[in-house]
C-alpha cells in the first residue's frame, strides 16, 4: 500500500512547515488527489490516522479534494472531461493522450495552532 509512504512524506512536509511557523499543533490538512494518481482515498485516510500518531498532527482532520481527469483534444483544440477511461473527445471522437489534470498528489494547506 503506497498510500502509507505518500502520507509519511506529506506529514513530514506538513510538520516541517508547521514548526517553521512555531506551531504546536496541526488541526487540519487539505490534500488534492487526482482521479488518475493511483491513490485510493480510503487507504490514504487510514494511513493518515496511523502516521500522525504521536506527532503534532495527531487528531488533525484530513480533507481530500478529488481532482477530475481533464484531457486536451489536439483536433478540436479544446479541453474535455472524459466520461470513462477511454479518453475520446466528446466533440470529434479523437482519442487523446494529453492529460491536463487528474494525476495530482498535492498538499494544499495546513491549519495550525501556535
Biopython code that builds the backbone (N, CA, C, O; Angstrom):
import numpy as np
from Bio.PDB.StructureBuilder import StructureBuilder

atoms = [
    (1, "UNK", "N", (0.860, -1.178, 0.000)),
    (1, "UNK", "CA", (0.000, 0.000, 0.000)),
    (1, "UNK", "C", (0.903, 1.236, 0.000)),
    (1, "UNK", "O", (1.460, 1.599, 1.036)),
    (2, "UNK", "N", (1.045, 1.877, -1.152)),
    (2, "UNK", "CA", (1.928, 3.038, -1.262)),
    (2, "UNK", "C", (1.354, 4.291, -0.612)),
    (2, "UNK", "O", (2.057, 5.292, -0.473)),
    (3, "UNK", "N", (0.084, 4.247, -0.211)),
    (3, "UNK", "CA", (-0.524, 5.387, 0.472)),
    (3, "UNK", "C", (0.193, 5.707, 1.791)),
    (3, "UNK", "O", (0.238, 6.867, 2.202)),
    (4, "UNK", "N", (0.742, 4.704, 2.446)),
    (4, "UNK", "CA", (1.476, 4.959, 3.690)),
    (4, "UNK", "C", (2.724, 5.792, 3.398)),
    (4, "UNK", "O", (2.998, 6.756, 4.114)),
    (5, "UNK", "N", (3.466, 5.445, 2.384)),
    (5, "UNK", "CA", (4.648, 6.212, 2.004)),
    (5, "UNK", "C", (4.299, 7.637, 1.594)),
    (5, "UNK", "O", (4.995, 8.587, 1.952)),
    (6, "UNK", "N", (3.219, 7.770, 0.843)),
    (6, "UNK", "CA", (2.760, 9.100, 0.435)),
    (6, "UNK", "C", (2.406, 9.922, 1.663)),
    (6, "UNK", "O", (2.770, 11.094, 1.763)),
    (7, "UNK", "N", (1.694, 9.304, 2.596)),
    (7, "UNK", "CA", (1.277, 10.045, 3.782)),
    (7, "UNK", "C", (2.465, 10.347, 4.697)),
    (7, "UNK", "O", (2.512, 11.416, 5.305)),
    (8, "UNK", "N", (3.414, 9.435, 4.803)),
    (8, "UNK", "CA", (4.611, 9.721, 5.603)),
    (8, "UNK", "C", (5.336, 10.954, 5.073)),
    (8, "UNK", "O", (5.751, 11.817, 5.847)),
    (9, "UNK", "N", (5.486, 11.033, 3.767)),
    (9, "UNK", "CA", (6.144, 12.189, 3.157)),
    (9, "UNK", "C", (5.333, 13.465, 3.357)),
    (9, "UNK", "O", (5.888, 14.523, 3.656)),
    (10, "UNK", "N", (4.026, 13.358, 3.191)),
    (10, "UNK", "CA", (3.145, 14.518, 3.341)),
    (10, "UNK", "C", (3.182, 15.050, 4.765)),
    (10, "UNK", "O", (3.284, 16.259, 4.977)),
    (11, "UNK", "N", (3.100, 14.159, 5.733)),
    (11, "UNK", "CA", (3.113, 14.585, 7.140)),
    (11, "UNK", "C", (4.471, 15.176, 7.504)),
    (11, "UNK", "O", (4.529, 16.147, 8.258)),
    (12, "UNK", "N", (5.555, 14.621, 6.991)),
    (12, "UNK", "CA", (6.885, 15.177, 7.249)),
    (12, "UNK", "C", (6.977, 16.614, 6.726)),
    (12, "UNK", "O", (7.510, 17.492, 7.404)),
    (13, "UNK", "N", (6.465, 16.843, 5.538)),
    (13, "UNK", "CA", (6.462, 18.195, 4.958)),
    (13, "UNK", "C", (5.576, 19.121, 5.784)),
    (13, "UNK", "O", (5.952, 20.256, 6.076)),
    (14, "UNK", "N", (4.395, 18.627, 6.158)),
    (14, "UNK", "CA", (3.459, 19.438, 6.947)),
    (14, "UNK", "C", (4.074, 19.831, 8.291)),
    (14, "UNK", "O", (3.969, 20.983, 8.711)),
    (15, "UNK", "N", (4.708, 18.888, 8.952)),
    (15, "UNK", "CA", (5.324, 19.172, 10.258)),
    (15, "UNK", "C", (6.477, 20.156, 10.099)),
    (15, "UNK", "O", (6.640, 21.059, 10.920)),
    (16, "UNK", "N", (7.260, 19.992, 9.072)),
    (16, "UNK", "CA", (8.374, 20.913, 8.816)),
    (16, "UNK", "C", (7.848, 22.345, 8.656)),
    (16, "UNK", "O", (8.399, 23.273, 9.248)),
    (17, "UNK", "N", (6.795, 22.529, 7.866)),
    (17, "UNK", "CA", (6.229, 23.865, 7.652)),
    (17, "UNK", "C", (5.567, 24.399, 8.922)),
    (17, "UNK", "O", (5.678, 25.586, 9.229)),
    (18, "UNK", "N", (4.887, 23.533, 9.653)),
    (18, "UNK", "CA", (4.239, 23.956, 10.897)),
    (18, "UNK", "C", (5.277, 24.414, 11.919)),
    (18, "UNK", "O", (5.098, 25.442, 12.572)),
    (19, "UNK", "N", (6.347, 23.661, 12.054)),
    (19, "UNK", "CA", (7.399, 24.035, 13.010)),
    (19, "UNK", "C", (8.093, 25.332, 12.605)),
    (19, "UNK", "O", (8.506, 26.110, 13.466)),
    (20, "UNK", "N", (8.223, 25.569, 11.308)),
    (20, "UNK", "CA", (8.812, 26.825, 10.836)),
    (20, "UNK", "C", (7.951, 28.021, 11.242)),
    (20, "UNK", "O", (8.446, 29.145, 11.335)),
    (21, "UNK", "N", (6.673, 27.777, 11.480)),
    (21, "UNK", "CA", (5.747, 28.822, 11.924)),
    (21, "UNK", "C", (5.550, 28.790, 13.441)),
    (21, "UNK", "O", (4.665, 29.460, 13.973)),
    (22, "UNK", "N", (6.374, 28.012, 14.124)),
    (22, "UNK", "CA", (6.294, 27.857, 15.585)),
    (22, "UNK", "C", (4.945, 27.290, 16.045)),
    (22, "UNK", "O", (4.439, 27.662, 17.104)),
    (23, "UNK", "N", (4.385, 26.412, 15.261)),
    (23, "UNK", "CA", (3.102, 25.791, 15.609)),
    (23, "UNK", "C", (3.298, 24.710, 16.660)),
    (23, "UNK", "O", (4.328, 24.036, 16.700)),
    (24, "UNK", "N", (2.298, 24.561, 17.499)),
    (24, "UNK", "CA", (2.314, 23.488, 18.491)),
    (24, "UNK", "C", (1.437, 22.328, 18.062)),
    (24, "UNK", "O", (1.581, 21.208, 18.552)),
    (25, "UNK", "N", (0.515, 22.611, 17.130)),
    (25, "UNK", "CA", (-0.407, 21.577, 16.651)),
    (25, "UNK", "C", (-0.815, 21.862, 15.219)),
    (25, "UNK", "O", (-0.904, 23.015, 14.798)),
    (26, "UNK", "N", (-1.059, 20.798, 14.481)),
    (26, "UNK", "CA", (-1.709, 20.882, 13.170)),
    (26, "UNK", "C", (-3.120, 20.371, 13.392)),
    (26, "UNK", "O", (-3.305, 19.262, 13.895)),
    (27, "UNK", "N", (-4.120, 21.165, 13.023)),
    (27, "UNK", "CA", (-5.508, 20.755, 13.244)),
    (27, "UNK", "C", (-6.196, 20.262, 11.971)),
    (27, "UNK", "O", (-7.192, 19.542, 12.034)),
    (28, "UNK", "N", (-5.653, 20.659, 10.812)),
    (28, "UNK", "CA", (-6.288, 20.238, 9.556)),
    (28, "UNK", "C", (-5.262, 20.245, 8.437)),
    (28, "UNK", "O", (-4.421, 21.139, 8.342)),
    (29, "UNK", "N", (-5.352, 19.233, 7.599)),
    (29, "UNK", "CA", (-4.508, 19.118, 6.412)),
    (29, "UNK", "C", (-5.430, 18.893, 5.223)),
    (29, "UNK", "O", (-6.310, 18.033, 5.254)),
    (30, "UNK", "N", (-5.214, 19.681, 4.175)),
    (30, "UNK", "CA", (-6.002, 19.523, 2.951)),
    (30, "UNK", "C", (-5.080, 19.059, 1.839)),
    (30, "UNK", "O", (-4.005, 19.616, 1.622)),
    (31, "UNK", "N", (-5.530, 18.021, 1.136)),
    (31, "UNK", "CA", (-4.783, 17.483, 0.003)),
    (31, "UNK", "C", (-5.674, 17.450, -1.232)),
    (31, "UNK", "O", (-6.897, 17.352, -1.128)),
    (32, "UNK", "N", (-5.046, 17.531, -2.399)),
    (32, "UNK", "CA", (-5.732, 17.328, -3.681)),
    (32, "UNK", "C", (-5.200, 16.028, -4.264)),
    (32, "UNK", "O", (-3.992, 15.829, -4.395)),
    (33, "UNK", "N", (-6.130, 15.151, -4.608)),
    (33, "UNK", "CA", (-5.771, 13.848, -5.163)),
    (33, "UNK", "C", (-6.474, 13.681, -6.509)),
    (33, "UNK", "O", (-7.702, 13.714, -6.585)),
    (34, "UNK", "N", (-5.697, 13.504, -7.550)),
    (34, "UNK", "CA", (-6.252, 13.299, -8.886)),
    (34, "UNK", "C", (-6.832, 11.907, -9.047)),
    (34, "UNK", "O", (-6.344, 10.941, -8.460)),
    (35, "UNK", "N", (-7.878, 11.821, -9.850)),
    (35, "UNK", "CA", (-8.539, 10.530, -10.089)),
    (35, "UNK", "C", (-7.586, 9.504, -10.700)),
    (35, "UNK", "O", (-7.777, 8.301, -10.523)),
    (36, "UNK", "N", (-6.560, 9.972, -11.420)),
    (36, "UNK", "CA", (-5.599, 9.067, -12.062)),
    (36, "UNK", "C", (-4.286, 8.982, -11.299)),
    (36, "UNK", "O", (-3.300, 8.487, -11.844)),
    (37, "UNK", "N", (-4.243, 9.442, -10.074)),
    (37, "UNK", "CA", (-2.989, 9.445, -9.316)),
    (37, "UNK", "C", (-2.584, 8.056, -8.844)),
    (37, "UNK", "O", (-1.427, 7.831, -8.488)),
    (38, "UNK", "N", (-3.524, 7.132, -8.839)),
    (38, "UNK", "CA", (-3.242, 5.796, -8.326)),
    (38, "UNK", "C", (-3.398, 5.710, -6.822)),
    (38, "UNK", "O", (-3.078, 4.684, -6.221)),
    (39, "UNK", "N", (-3.890, 6.781, -6.206)),
    (39, "UNK", "CA", (-4.077, 6.815, -4.760)),
    (39, "UNK", "C", (-5.532, 6.497, -4.443)),
    (39, "UNK", "O", (-6.447, 7.050, -5.054)),
    (40, "UNK", "N", (-5.733, 5.613, -3.496)),
    (40, "UNK", "CA", (-7.071, 5.221, -3.052)),
    (40, "UNK", "C", (-7.384, 6.018, -1.780)),
    (40, "UNK", "O", (-6.824, 5.725, -0.724)),
    (41, "UNK", "N", (-8.273, 7.023, -1.864)),
    (41, "UNK", "CA", (-8.533, 7.901, -0.716)),
    (41, "UNK", "C", (-8.832, 7.200, 0.615)),
    (41, "UNK", "O", (-8.306, 7.641, 1.636)),
    (42, "UNK", "N", (-9.647, 6.131, 0.666)),
    (42, "UNK", "CA", (-9.842, 5.478, 1.966)),
    (42, "UNK", "C", (-8.541, 4.915, 2.556)),
    (42, "UNK", "O", (-8.352, 4.947, 3.772)),
    (43, "UNK", "N", (-7.657, 4.409, 1.715)),
    (43, "UNK", "CA", (-6.362, 3.916, 2.200)),
    (43, "UNK", "C", (-5.500, 5.081, 2.675)),
    (43, "UNK", "O", (-4.749, 4.945, 3.641)),
    (44, "UNK", "N", (-5.603, 6.228, 2.001)),
    (44, "UNK", "CA", (-4.863, 7.414, 2.419)),
    (44, "UNK", "C", (-5.355, 7.904, 3.779)),
    (44, "UNK", "O", (-4.562, 8.327, 4.620)),
    (45, "UNK", "N", (-6.667, 7.843, 3.987)),
    (45, "UNK", "CA", (-7.238, 8.244, 5.282)),
    (45, "UNK", "C", (-6.766, 7.306, 6.396)),
    (45, "UNK", "O", (-6.450, 7.760, 7.495)),
    (46, "UNK", "N", (-6.718, 6.015, 6.120)),
    (46, "UNK", "CA", (-6.213, 5.055, 7.098)),
    (46, "UNK", "C", (-4.747, 5.351, 7.419)),
    (46, "UNK", "O", (-4.347, 5.374, 8.584)),
    (47, "UNK", "N", (-3.955, 5.575, 6.372)),
    (47, "UNK", "CA", (-2.535, 5.877, 6.559)),
    (47, "UNK", "C", (-2.361, 7.159, 7.370)),
    (47, "UNK", "O", (-1.449, 7.255, 8.191)),
    (48, "UNK", "N", (-3.218, 8.129, 7.148)),
    (48, "UNK", "CA", (-3.160, 9.394, 7.887)),
    (48, "UNK", "C", (-3.318, 9.141, 9.385)),
    (48, "UNK", "O", (-2.566, 9.681, 10.196)),
    (49, "UNK", "N", (-4.293, 8.324, 9.741)),
    (49, "UNK", "CA", (-4.518, 8.016, 11.161)),
    (49, "UNK", "C", (-3.312, 7.330, 11.794)),
    (49, "UNK", "O", (-2.986, 7.586, 12.953)),
    (50, "UNK", "N", (-2.661, 6.473, 11.047)),
    (50, "UNK", "CA", (-1.502, 5.741, 11.567)),
    (50, "UNK", "C", (-0.275, 6.650, 11.653)),
    (50, "UNK", "O", (0.410, 6.671, 12.675)),
    (51, "UNK", "N", (-0.002, 7.382, 10.608)),
    (51, "UNK", "CA", (1.218, 8.173, 10.503)),
    (51, "UNK", "C", (1.213, 9.387, 11.437)),
    (51, "UNK", "O", (2.275, 9.827, 11.877)),
    (52, "UNK", "N", (0.049, 9.924, 11.739)),
    (52, "UNK", "CA", (0.003, 11.127, 12.587)),
    (52, "UNK", "C", (0.089, 10.825, 14.084)),
    (52, "UNK", "O", (0.227, 11.747, 14.888)),
    (53, "UNK", "N", (0.011, 9.562, 14.464)),
    (53, "UNK", "CA", (0.098, 9.211, 15.891)),
    (53, "UNK", "C", (1.400, 9.729, 16.501)),
    (53, "UNK", "O", (2.476, 9.613, 15.914)),
    (54, "UNK", "N", (1.264, 10.308, 17.704)),
    (54, "UNK", "CA", (2.407, 10.828, 18.454)),
    (54, "UNK", "C", (3.168, 11.936, 17.725)),
    (54, "UNK", "O", (4.374, 12.098, 17.918)),
    (55, "UNK", "N", (2.464, 12.695, 16.891)),
    (55, "UNK", "CA", (3.056, 13.858, 16.221)),
    (55, "UNK", "C", (2.183, 15.073, 16.532)),
    (55, "UNK", "O", (1.130, 14.942, 17.156)),
    (56, "UNK", "N", (2.622, 16.246, 16.097)),
    (56, "UNK", "CA", (1.800, 17.443, 16.308)),
    (56, "UNK", "C", (0.562, 17.445, 15.406)),
    (56, "UNK", "O", (-0.288, 18.328, 15.517)),
    (57, "UNK", "N", (0.466, 16.465, 14.520)),
    (57, "UNK", "CA", (-0.707, 16.339, 13.652)),
    (57, "UNK", "C", (-1.718, 15.311, 14.166)),
    (57, "UNK", "O", (-2.747, 15.075, 13.535)),
    (58, "UNK", "N", (-1.412, 14.694, 15.333)),
    (58, "UNK", "CA", (-2.352, 13.717, 15.879)),
    (58, "UNK", "C", (-3.695, 14.393, 16.142)),
    (58, "UNK", "O", (-3.736, 15.514, 16.648)),
    (59, "UNK", "N", (-4.774, 13.729, 15.809)),
    (59, "UNK", "CA", (-6.154, 14.217, 15.936)),
    (59, "UNK", "C", (-6.505, 15.314, 14.938)),
    (59, "UNK", "O", (-7.569, 15.924, 15.046)),
    (60, "UNK", "N", (-5.642, 15.572, 13.981)),
    (60, "UNK", "CA", (-5.964, 16.532, 12.923)),
    (60, "UNK", "C", (-7.005, 15.928, 11.986)),
    (60, "UNK", "O", (-7.219, 14.715, 11.968)),
    (61, "UNK", "N", (-7.634, 16.782, 11.224)),
    (61, "UNK", "CA", (-8.600, 16.367, 10.217)),
    (61, "UNK", "C", (-7.918, 16.349, 8.860)),
    (61, "UNK", "O", (-7.156, 17.257, 8.527)),
    (62, "UNK", "N", (-8.193, 15.314, 8.080)),
    (62, "UNK", "CA", (-7.684, 15.235, 6.713)),
    (62, "UNK", "C", (-8.835, 15.533, 5.761)),
    (62, "UNK", "O", (-9.865, 14.859, 5.786)),
    (63, "UNK", "N", (-8.653, 16.545, 4.924)),
    (63, "UNK", "CA", (-9.633, 16.845, 3.874)),
    (63, "UNK", "C", (-8.994, 16.488, 2.540)),
    (63, "UNK", "O", (-7.859, 16.866, 2.249)),
    (64, "UNK", "N", (-9.756, 15.749, 1.737)),
    (64, "UNK", "CA", (-9.265, 15.338, 0.421)),
    (64, "UNK", "C", (-10.178, 15.930, -0.644)),
    (64, "UNK", "O", (-11.386, 15.696, -0.648)),
    (65, "UNK", "N", (-9.578, 16.700, -1.547)),
    (65, "UNK", "CA", (-10.289, 17.234, -2.701)),
    (65, "UNK", "C", (-9.937, 16.350, -3.893)),
    (65, "UNK", "O", (-8.762, 16.189, -4.222)),
    (66, "UNK", "N", (-10.942, 15.782, -4.535)),
    (66, "UNK", "CA", (-10.707, 14.924, -5.694)),
    (66, "UNK", "C", (-10.662, 15.782, -6.954)),
    (66, "UNK", "O", (-11.563, 16.581, -7.212)),
    (67, "UNK", "N", (-9.604, 15.604, -7.727)),
    (67, "UNK", "CA", (-9.422, 16.354, -8.961)),
    (67, "UNK", "C", (-9.807, 15.447, -10.132)),
    (67, "UNK", "O", (-9.187, 14.403, -10.335)),
    (68, "UNK", "N", (-10.830, 15.840, -10.906)),
    (68, "UNK", "CA", (-11.246, 15.005, -12.033)),
    (68, "UNK", "C", (-10.221, 15.040, -13.171)),
    (68, "UNK", "O", (-9.407, 15.958, -13.272)),
    (69, "UNK", "N", (-10.284, 14.033, -14.006)),
    (69, "UNK", "CA", (-9.410, 13.968, -15.170)),
    (69, "UNK", "C", (-9.884, 14.997, -16.196)),
    (69, "UNK", "O", (-11.078, 15.127, -16.468)),
    (70, "UNK", "N", (-8.925, 15.717, -16.751)),
    (70, "UNK", "CA", (-9.207, 16.664, -17.825)),
    (70, "UNK", "C", (-8.180, 16.417, -18.919)),
    (70, "UNK", "O", (-6.976, 16.412, -18.663)),
    (71, "UNK", "N", (-8.662, 16.215, -20.139)),
    (71, "UNK", "CA", (-7.790, 15.944, -21.278)),
    (71, "UNK", "C", (-7.876, 17.092, -22.277)),
    (71, "UNK", "O", (-8.707, 17.992, -22.153)),
    (72, "UNK", "N", (-6.987, 17.034, -23.278)),
    (72, "UNK", "CA", (-6.972, 18.062, -24.313)),
    (72, "UNK", "C", (-7.014, 17.386, -25.677)),
    (72, "UNK", "O", (-6.256, 16.453, -25.941)),
    (73, "UNK", "N", (-7.903, 17.862, -26.536)),
    (73, "UNK", "CA", (-8.037, 17.327, -27.893)),
    (73, "UNK", "C", (-7.247, 18.213, -28.853)),
    (73, "UNK", "O", (-7.536, 19.401, -28.991)),
    (74, "UNK", "N", (-6.250, 17.629, -29.515)),
    (74, "UNK", "CA", (-5.462, 18.383, -30.488)),
    (74, "UNK", "C", (-6.291, 18.776, -31.707)),
    (74, "UNK", "O", (-6.076, 19.840, -32.286)),
    (75, "UNK", "N", (-7.233, 17.927, -32.097)),
    (75, "UNK", "CA", (-8.056, 18.214, -33.281)),
    (75, "UNK", "C", (-8.986, 19.403, -33.042)),
    (75, "UNK", "O", (-9.052, 20.322, -33.858)),
    (76, "UNK", "N", (-9.697, 19.378, -31.927)),
    (76, "UNK", "CA", (-10.666, 20.445, -31.607)),
    (76, "UNK", "C", (-10.025, 21.618, -30.866)),
    (76, "UNK", "O", (-10.597, 22.705, -30.779)),
    (77, "UNK", "N", (-8.838, 21.377, -30.338)),
    (77, "UNK", "CA", (-8.133, 22.357, -29.513)),
    (77, "UNK", "C", (-9.000, 22.806, -28.337)),
    (77, "UNK", "O", (-9.138, 23.995, -28.050)),
    (78, "UNK", "N", (-9.584, 21.797, -27.664)),
    (78, "UNK", "CA", (-10.438, 22.044, -26.506)),
    (78, "UNK", "C", (-10.107, 21.052, -25.398)),
    (78, "UNK", "O", (-9.720, 19.910, -25.647)),
    (79, "UNK", "N", (-10.271, 21.522, -24.177)),
    (79, "UNK", "CA", (-10.161, 20.634, -23.019)),
    (79, "UNK", "C", (-11.498, 19.939, -22.825)),
    (79, "UNK", "O", (-12.551, 20.493, -23.140)),
    (80, "UNK", "N", (-11.442, 18.710, -22.298)),
    (80, "UNK", "CA", (-12.682, 17.985, -22.015)),
    (80, "UNK", "C", (-12.466, 17.034, -20.847)),
    (80, "UNK", "O", (-11.345, 16.617, -20.557)),
    (81, "UNK", "N", (-13.571, 16.703, -20.186)),
    (81, "UNK", "CA", (-13.556, 15.735, -19.089)),
    (81, "UNK", "C", (-14.113, 14.422, -19.625)),
    (81, "UNK", "O", (-15.300, 14.339, -19.941)),
    (82, "UNK", "N", (-13.269, 13.391, -19.731)),
    (82, "UNK", "CA", (-13.753, 12.113, -20.256)),
    (82, "UNK", "C", (-14.760, 11.475, -19.300)),
    (82, "UNK", "O", (-14.706, 11.675, -18.087)),
    (83, "UNK", "N", (-15.662, 10.715, -19.869)),
    (83, "UNK", "CA", (-16.699, 10.057, -19.068)),
    (83, "UNK", "C", (-16.300, 8.654, -18.641)),
    (83, "UNK", "O", (-16.969, 8.041, -17.810)),
    (84, "UNK", "N", (-15.206, 8.141, -19.208)),
    (84, "UNK", "CA", (-14.691, 6.827, -18.814)),
    (84, "UNK", "C", (-13.180, 6.840, -19.005)),
    (84, "UNK", "O", (-12.595, 7.907, -19.196)),
    (85, "UNK", "N", (-12.540, 5.682, -18.956)),
    (85, "UNK", "CA", (-11.089, 5.612, -19.039)),
    (85, "UNK", "C", (-10.573, 5.526, -20.467)),
    (85, "UNK", "O", (-9.380, 5.308, -20.681)),
    (86, "UNK", "N", (-11.448, 5.694, -21.437)),
    (86, "UNK", "CA", (-11.034, 5.853, -22.832)),
    (86, "UNK", "C", (-11.193, 7.339, -23.124)),
    (86, "UNK", "O", (-12.311, 7.852, -23.158)),
    (87, "UNK", "N", (-10.091, 8.021, -23.330)),
    (87, "UNK", "CA", (-10.098, 9.480, -23.414)),
    (87, "UNK", "C", (-10.421, 9.955, -24.830)),
    (87, "UNK", "O", (-9.562, 10.484, -25.535)),
    (88, "UNK", "N", (-11.672, 9.754, -25.228)),
    (88, "UNK", "CA", (-12.142, 10.182, -26.546)),
    (88, "UNK", "C", (-12.830, 11.531, -26.422)),
    (88, "UNK", "O", (-13.658, 11.742, -25.536)),
    (89, "UNK", "N", (-12.484, 12.424, -27.304)),
    (89, "UNK", "CA", (-13.089, 13.754, -27.322)),
    (89, "UNK", "C", (-14.591, 13.630, -27.575)),
    (89, "UNK", "O", (-15.000, 12.952, -28.518)),
    (90, "UNK", "N", (-15.414, 14.270, -26.752)),
    (90, "UNK", "CA", (-16.863, 14.168, -26.947)),
    (90, "UNK", "C", (-17.348, 14.925, -28.185)),
    (90, "UNK", "O", (-18.488, 14.737, -28.609)),
    (91, "UNK", "N", (-16.503, 15.776, -28.771)),
    (91, "UNK", "CA", (-16.905, 16.567, -29.938)),
    (91, "UNK", "C", (-16.574, 15.872, -31.254)),
    (91, "UNK", "O", (-17.389, 15.843, -32.176)),
    (92, "UNK", "N", (-15.340, 15.301, -31.330)),
    (92, "UNK", "CA", (-14.917, 14.709, -32.608)),
    (92, "UNK", "C", (-14.602, 13.219, -32.522)),
    (92, "UNK", "O", (-14.443, 12.566, -33.553)),
    (93, "UNK", "N", (-14.509, 12.669, -31.303)),
    (93, "UNK", "CA", (-14.212, 11.256, -31.127)),
    (93, "UNK", "C", (-12.728, 10.917, -31.138)),
    (93, "UNK", "O", (-12.361, 9.767, -30.896)),
    (94, "UNK", "N", (-11.867, 11.894, -31.414)),
    (94, "UNK", "CA", (-10.424, 11.682, -31.434)),
    (94, "UNK", "C", (-9.940, 11.251, -30.044)),
    (94, "UNK", "O", (-10.332, 11.837, -29.035)),
    (95, "UNK", "N", (-9.087, 10.225, -30.003)),
    (95, "UNK", "CA", (-8.509, 9.807, -28.733)),
    (95, "UNK", "C", (-7.419, 10.793, -28.321)),
    (95, "UNK", "O", (-6.685, 11.318, -29.159)),
    (96, "UNK", "N", (-7.331, 11.029, -27.037)),
    (96, "UNK", "CA", (-6.347, 11.972, -26.520)),
    (96, "UNK", "C", (-5.410, 11.282, -25.534)),
    (96, "UNK", "O", (-5.828, 10.440, -24.739)),
    (97, "UNK", "N", (-4.153, 11.653, -25.603)),
    (97, "UNK", "CA", (-3.181, 11.178, -24.611)),
    (97, "UNK", "C", (-2.661, 12.350, -23.778)),
    (97, "UNK", "O", (-1.786, 12.177, -22.930)),
    (98, "UNK", "N", (-3.205, 13.542, -24.025)),
    (98, "UNK", "CA", (-2.778, 14.728, -23.277)),
    (98, "UNK", "C", (-3.679, 14.914, -22.063)),
    (98, "UNK", "O", (-4.838, 15.311, -22.182)),
    (99, "UNK", "N", (-3.126, 14.622, -20.913)),
    (99, "UNK", "CA", (-3.872, 14.751, -19.663)),
    (99, "UNK", "C", (-3.428, 16.052, -18.995)),
    (99, "UNK", "O", (-2.263, 16.208, -18.630)),
    (100, "UNK", "N", (-4.370, 16.979, -18.840)),
    (100, "UNK", "CA", (-4.072, 18.281, -18.251)),
    (100, "UNK", "C", (-4.123, 18.247, -16.727)),
    (100, "UNK", "O", (-3.362, 18.944, -16.055)),
    (101, "UNK", "N", (-5.012, 17.443, -16.196)),
    (101, "UNK", "CA", (-5.114, 17.308, -14.739)),
    (101, "UNK", "C", (-5.714, 15.956, -14.406)),
    (101, "UNK", "O", (-6.314, 15.289, -15.248)),
    (102, "UNK", "N", (-5.530, 15.568, -13.142)),
    (102, "UNK", "CA", (-6.077, 14.295, -12.690)),
    (102, "UNK", "C", (-5.036, 13.345, -12.146)),
    (102, "UNK", "O", (-5.368, 12.256, -11.678)),
    (103, "UNK", "N", (-3.751, 13.756, -12.203)),
    (103, "UNK", "CA", (-2.674, 12.919, -11.674)),
    (103, "UNK", "C", (-2.067, 13.500, -10.397)),
    (103, "UNK", "O", (-1.103, 12.954, -9.862)),
    (104, "UNK", "N", (-2.627, 14.598, -9.913)),
    (104, "UNK", "CA", (-2.045, 15.327, -8.792)),
    (104, "UNK", "C", (-2.075, 14.551, -7.478)),
    (104, "UNK", "O", (-2.995, 13.782, -7.199)),
    (105, "UNK", "N", (-1.049, 14.782, -6.697)),
    (105, "UNK", "CA", (-0.998, 14.417, -5.275)),
    (105, "UNK", "C", (-0.361, 15.632, -4.619)),
    (105, "UNK", "O", (0.859, 15.795, -4.646)),
    (106, "UNK", "N", (-1.190, 16.481, -4.032)),
    (106, "UNK", "CA", (-0.707, 17.760, -3.528)),
    (106, "UNK", "C", (-1.114, 18.003, -2.080)),
    (106, "UNK", "O", (-2.237, 17.707, -1.672)),
    (107, "UNK", "N", (-0.195, 18.538, -1.332)),
    (107, "UNK", "CA", (-0.503, 19.082, -0.017)),
    (107, "UNK", "C", (-0.894, 20.534, -0.278)),
    (107, "UNK", "O", (-0.070, 21.333, -0.722)),
    (108, "UNK", "N", (-2.157, 20.872, 0.001)),
    (108, "UNK", "CA", (-2.673, 22.192, -0.364)),
    (108, "UNK", "C", (-2.573, 23.187, 0.786)),
    (108, "UNK", "O", (-2.121, 24.317, 0.598)),
    (109, "UNK", "N", (-2.995, 22.765, 1.978)),
    (109, "UNK", "CA", (-2.987, 23.716, 3.086)),
    (109, "UNK", "C", (-2.934, 23.010, 4.421)),
    (109, "UNK", "O", (-3.231, 21.822, 4.545)),
    (110, "UNK", "N", (-2.540, 23.798, 5.429)),
    (110, "UNK", "CA", (-2.486, 23.344, 6.819)),
    (110, "UNK", "C", (-3.221, 24.375, 7.668)),
    (110, "UNK", "O", (-3.187, 25.572, 7.380)),
    (111, "UNK", "N", (-3.880, 23.899, 8.711)),
    (111, "UNK", "CA", (-4.376, 24.778, 9.756)),
    (111, "UNK", "C", (-3.576, 24.410, 10.994)),
    (111, "UNK", "O", (-3.485, 23.243, 11.374)),
    (112, "UNK", "N", (-3.001, 25.427, 11.612)),
    (112, "UNK", "CA", (-2.110, 25.189, 12.741)),
    (112, "UNK", "C", (-2.547, 25.997, 13.960)),
    (112, "UNK", "O", (-3.332, 26.939, 13.856)),
    (113, "UNK", "N", (-2.020, 25.606, 15.112)),
    (113, "UNK", "CA", (-2.207, 26.332, 16.369)),
    (113, "UNK", "C", (-0.816, 26.696, 16.857)),
    (113, "UNK", "O", (0.076, 25.849, 16.915)),
    (114, "UNK", "N", (-0.642, 27.950, 17.205)),
    (114, "UNK", "CA", (0.665, 28.404, 17.713)),
    (114, "UNK", "C", (0.657, 28.419, 19.220)),
    (114, "UNK", "O", (1.661, 28.771, 19.840)),
]
sb = StructureBuilder()
sb.init_structure("model")
sb.init_model(0)
sb.init_chain("A")
sb.init_seg("    ")
for serial, (resi, resn, name, xyz) in enumerate(atoms, 1):
    if name == "N":
        sb.init_residue(resn, " ", resi, " ")
    sb.init_atom(name, np.array(xyz, "f"), 0.0, 1.0, " ", f" {name:<3s}", serial, name[0])
structure = sb.get_structure()
